[in-house]
Amino acid sequence: MISTTPYLIRAIYDWCADQGFTPHLLVDASIDGVVVPRQLVENDSIVLNIQPTAVRSMEMSNEWIMFNARFSGKPMEVAVPVNAVRAIFARENGLGCAFEASSDVIPDELKPIREELSAPLKKDKKQKISKGNIKPKNKKDQDKKSHLKLV
């Protein structure tokens, strides 16, 4: 199955362009295959301006984001695997989308925690459901009213 990440990256990129904002990528430069100016990498990360006027020959596929750009006046071909993108956002307001590291780059000591969180709830921990509503576990919770209304 193809990840949703490349689709979300393209959607936020298009949204930035429609709003007249400057799209930026936050890239994990420690991921294999990342080709960026290493002199600009700090703490294994780099922020790239991908505004159409700042790059040339931009290609965004489901696996790669590639373009040509100038850094300190020197032309360079940039290649970023989609799994190295940690966020895409608008410079002007910071709005955008952040992405988790894929499971293959999660440290081994954190994998059991991720599996536990992904596992279905145990039968004894499930809340009882009646008439489509979740029953509160205790009297205190029963007195609380929802602030949501159906329209």
C-alpha positions as CSV (number, residue, x, y, z in Angstrom):
1,M,0.0,0.0,0.0
2,I,1.3,3.5,-0.9
3,S,1.7,5.9,2.0
4,T,-0.6,8.9,2.3
5,T,2.5,11.1,2.9
6,P,3.3,12.0,-0.7
7,Y,-0.3,12.9,-1.4
8,L,-0.4,15.1,1.7
9,I,2.9,16.8,0.7
10,R,1.5,17.6,-2.7
11,A,-1.8,18.8,-1.2
12,I,-0.1,21.2,1.2
13,Y,2.3,22.4,-1.6
14,D,-0.7,23.2,-3.8
15,W,-2.5,24.9,-0.9
16,C,0.5,27.1,-0.3
17,A,0.7,28.0,-3.9
18,D,-3.1,28.9,-4.0
19,Q,-2.7,31.1,-0.9
20,G,0.4,32.8,-2.2
21,F,2.5,31.3,0.7
22,T,6.0,30.0,0.6
23,P,6.1,26.2,1.0
24,H,9.0,24.8,3.1
25,L,10.1,21.2,3.6
26,L,11.7,20.0,6.9
27,V,13.9,17.1,5.9
28,D,15.7,14.5,8.0
29,A,19.1,14.6,6.3
30,S,20.3,11.4,8.1
31,I,18.0,9.2,6.0
32,D,19.8,7.2,3.2
33,G,19.4,8.8,-0.2
34,V,19.0,12.4,0.9
35,V,21.0,14.7,-1.4
36,V,21.1,18.3,0.1
37,P,23.8,20.8,0.7
38,R,25.5,19.3,3.7
39,Q,27.0,22.6,4.9
40,L,23.4,23.8,5.7
41,V,22.4,20.7,7.7
42,E,22.0,21.3,11.4
43,N,21.1,18.5,13.9
44,D,20.5,16.1,11.0
45,S,17.8,18.5,9.6
46,I,17.5,21.0,6.9
47,V,14.6,23.3,5.9
48,L,14.2,23.8,2.1
49,N,12.3,26.5,0.4
50,I,10.4,24.8,-2.4
51,Q,8.5,27.8,-3.8
52,P,8.3,27.6,-7.6
53,T,10.4,30.7,-8.0
54,A,13.2,29.2,-5.8
55,V,13.5,25.8,-7.6
56,R,13.6,24.5,-11.1
57,S,12.5,21.2,-12.6
58,M,10.5,20.2,-9.5
59,E,9.3,16.6,-9.5
60,M,7.1,15.2,-6.7
61,S,6.5,11.4,-7.0
62,N,5.2,8.9,-4.5
63,E,8.9,8.1,-3.6
64,W,11.0,11.2,-4.3
65,I,11.0,15.0,-4.3
66,M,13.6,16.2,-6.7
67,F,14.5,19.7,-8.0
68,N,17.4,22.0,-8.9
69,A,18.2,25.0,-6.7
70,R,21.0,27.4,-6.0
71,F,22.7,27.5,-2.6
72,S,25.1,30.3,-2.0
73,G,25.0,30.9,-5.8
74,K,26.0,27.4,-6.7
75,P,23.5,25.2,-8.6
76,M,22.7,21.8,-7.1
77,E,20.4,18.9,-7.8
78,V,18.4,18.1,-4.6
79,A,16.9,14.7,-4.0
80,V,14.7,13.9,-1.0
81,P,13.0,10.5,-0.4
82,V,9.5,11.1,0.7
83,N,10.2,9.1,3.9
84,A,12.8,11.7,4.9
85,V,10.2,14.6,4.9
86,R,9.3,15.4,8.5
87,A,7.0,18.4,7.6
88,I,5.7,20.7,4.9
89,F,4.6,24.1,6.0
90,A,4.0,27.7,4.9
91,R,6.7,30.1,6.0
92,E,4.3,32.9,6.5
93,N,2.1,31.3,9.2
94,G,3.7,27.9,10.0
95,L,0.6,26.0,8.9
96,G,1.1,22.6,7.2
97,C,1.5,19.0,8.0
98,A,4.1,17.0,10.1
99,F,4.9,13.4,9.5
100,E,6.2,10.7,11.8
101,A,9.3,8.7,11.0
102,S,8.4,5.5,9.2
103,S,8.5,2.3,11.3
104,D,11.7,1.1,9.7
105,V,13.6,4.0,11.2
106,I,12.0,3.8,14.7
107,P,14.6,2.6,17.2
108,D,14.2,-1.0,18.3
109,E,13.5,0.0,21.9
110,L,10.4,2.0,20.8
111,K,8.9,-0.7,18.5
112,P,7.1,-2.6,21.3
113,I,5.4,0.6,22.5
114,R,4.2,1.3,19.0
115,E,2.9,-2.2,18.6
116,E,1.1,-2.0,22.0
117,L,-0.6,1.3,21.0
118,S,-1.6,-0.2,17.6
119,A,-3.0,-3.4,19.2
120,P,-6.8,-3.6,19.6
121,L,-8.2,-3.0,23.1
122,K,-8.6,-6.0,25.3
123,K,-12.1,-7.2,25.9
124,D,-12.1,-6.3,29.6
125,K,-11.0,-2.7,28.8
126,K,-13.7,-2.0,26.2
127,Q,-16.5,0.4,27.2
128,K,-20.0,-0.8,26.9
129,I,-21.9,0.7,24.0
130,S,-25.7,1.2,24.1
131,K,-27.9,2.8,21.4
132,G,-24.8,4.2,19.7
133,N,-23.6,6.1,22.8
134,I,-20.7,5.2,25.1
135,K,-21.8,4.6,28.7
136,P,-19.8,6.5,31.3
137,K,-17.9,4.3,33.7
138,N,-18.9,6.1,36.8
139,K,-21.6,8.5,38.2
140,K,-19.4,11.6,38.0
141,D,-18.9,11.1,34.3
142,Q,-22.7,10.6,33.8
143,D,-23.4,14.1,35.0
144,K,-21.2,15.7,32.4
145,K,-23.1,16.8,29.3
146,S,-21.6,17.0,25.8
147,H,-20.9,20.3,24.3
148,L,-21.6,18.9,20.8
149,K,-24.9,19.2,19.1
150,L,-26.3,17.3,16.1
151,V,-27.7,19.6,13.4
